[in-house]
């Protein structure tokens, strides 16, 4: 079965699941209305009789079952979305690799900066939200939760890579994994900025995997970076990470982080809080050690002492 055919089938299944979700929700509304009316009657009569207690117990049991059924359908829908995204990513990587490795093909077409920035912003906005079961801890690479020590990023994964710039200074850039050599423990990564058209071979300590899920502030606040946390963040309109502080963590699942970038022209060494409407957006990740880092378009990650304290110069 071709990828296009499989994607079309998955989209049809997803459409059916969305319809089932709406049907389940409509069906449960009647029960929720009964709960509301029962409480109103109890308030009017100013008493809680055994009859009302028994009735409410049954209504709430039904409401719980309805909510669990709707939740199950939504989880199935999210699985379908993840499968579709995976197939699209596999197709993109295959097309890219075919272009890179064919000597007869013309060089890669340079992507306009505005288009690249839009794609990065879309990547940030569509990073899936981690939804675990009650009591379940967020997995590695969810929000600020670091990857395990033996984790190896997959082909096509976005990572932060520490490379040497033309002037000899080192900087953290946004890159995409091409391959990993288990014999040498080194990655091959492509600079995400196609204007550079650069491929780097780097050791694992120069690579930091970026988050694969957003953390939910309402259910998993421990997986978020806290206010005044030192991070590296993607500087606006660039693909380079820059030192910053978390100014405002998200309070709701749909919220973004607000960060303050390092700027020696200010007395405290950081730029003032961004104005509403021009806030720098970000999604996060962590590593394992002492200080931490973030990025402003699709990711954040932890900055540790072993990575050095050099200031990073953003690329235009």
Number of C-alpha atoms within 10 A of each C-alpha: 5 6 13 13 10 14 19 12 13 17 16 11 15 21 13 12 20 15 13 15 19 12 12 17 15 11 12 18 13 11 16 15 11 15 18 11 12 17 14 12 13 14 11 9 10 9 10 12 11 9 9 15 13 10 15 17 13 13 18 15 11 15 18 13 13 18 14 12 15 20 14 13 19 17 14 16 21 17 13 18 17 13 15 21 13 13 16 15 14 15 13 13 15 13 11 13 11 12 15 14 9 10 9 8 10 9 11 12 9 12 11 11 16 10 10 18 17 13 14 19 16 13 15 21 17 12 15 17 16 19 17 13 8 7 8 9 16 22 17 19 23 27 31 32 25 24 21 12 8 6 11 17 21 14 16 19 17 24 26 28 29 22 18 13 13 7 6 8 12 16 20 26 27 24 26 23 24 20 18 20 11 9 6 10 12 18 23 17 26 24 22 21 22 15 13 10 13 12 15 18 17 18 16 17 12 16 22 24 26 30 28 21 25 27 31 24 18 11 17 18 16 16 24 23 30 17 15 14 20 24 28 30 34 28 22 18 17 19 27 27 31 25 26 28 24 21 18 18 20 21 14 12 14 11 15 21 24 21 32 23 25 19 14 10 9 10 8 10 13 17 17 14 14 14 8 7 6 7 16 22 22 24 32 35 32 31 23 15 12 10 16 24 27 33 32 31 28 25 34 28 31 28 25 18 10 10 13 9 10 10 13 17 16 17 14 10
